[in-house]
Amino acid sequence: MKKNLLILVGIFAFFQFGFSLSCARILHYYEEKDGKIIYVGEDQLVINKADIKTFQDLDGFFGADNNYIYYKGKKVNNIDVKTFEIVSWNELKPDPIWGTGCQTSYITEFKDKNGTYKLEDIQNGKLKLEK
């Protein structure tokens, strides 16, 4: 009986460890390093134009300072930072079996004085990112 229990615990631990490692690969965030703001995601991207004193990581994908809104480290063109407002978030619920895992919330809709936009507008190219 103890042997079967140990096997079950071992299997659970193995899969939980693998799940945790897969979460580490999808983390997205902004950090300050050597006087610069860096986006850490699939790659690391230094944001040369970012104002370090006012920069905020909004959800790991979006960031903002007094001058610009950024998505994955790139400036979102034609978004007015002064009137930028988050409209909605994708609120992911913790999995009842696995716990929170890599569940995270992210911005799905936002607006400024020019209109209301969805995350898909960036992903499909309707809103352009600075190169």
Secondary structure in CASP SS format (residue, H / E / C, confidence):
PFRMAT SS
TARGET T0000
AUTHOR 0000-0000-0000
METHOD secondary structure of the structure
MODEL  1
M C 1.00
K H 1.00
K H 1.00
N H 1.00
L H 1.00
L H 1.00
I H 1.00
L H 1.00
V H 1.00
G H 1.00
I H 1.00
F H 1.00
A H 1.00
F H 1.00
F H 1.00
Q H 1.00
F H 1.00
G H 1.00
F H 1.00
S H 1.00
L H 1.00
S H 1.00
C H 1.00
A H 1.00
R C 1.00
I C 1.00
L C 1.00
H C 1.00
Y E 1.00
Y E 1.00
E E 1.00
E E 1.00
K E 1.00
D C 1.00
G C 1.00
K E 1.00
I E 1.00
I E 1.00
Y E 1.00
V E 1.00
G C 1.00
E C 1.00
D C 1.00
Q E 1.00
L E 1.00
V E 1.00
I E 1.00
N C 1.00
K C 1.00
A C 1.00
D C 1.00
I C 1.00
K C 1.00
T C 1.00
F C 1.00
Q E 1.00
D E 1.00
L C 1.00
D C 1.00
G C 1.00
F C 1.00
F E 1.00
G E 1.00
A E 1.00
D C 1.00
N C 1.00
N C 1.00
Y C 1.00
I E 1.00
Y E 1.00
Y E 1.00
K C 1.00
G C 1.00
K E 1.00
K E 1.00
V E 1.00
N C 1.00
N C 1.00
I C 1.00
D C 1.00
V C 1.00
K C 1.00
T C 1.00
F C 1.00
E E 1.00
I E 1.00
V E 1.00
S E 1.00
W E 1.00
N E 1.00
E C 1.00
L C 1.00
K C 1.00
P C 1.00
D E 1.00
P C 1.00
I C 1.00
W C 1.00
G E 1.00
T C 1.00
G C 1.00
C C 1.00
Q C 1.00
T C 1.00
S C 1.00
Y E 1.00
I E 1.00
T E 1.00
E E 1.00
F E 1.00
K E 1.00
D E 1.00
K C 1.00
N C 1.00
G E 1.00
T E 1.00
Y E 1.00
K E 1.00
L H 1.00
E H 1.00
D H 1.00
I H 1.00
Q H 1.00
N C 1.00
G C 1.00
K C 1.00
L C 1.00
K C 1.00
L E 1.00
E C 1.00
K C 1.00
END
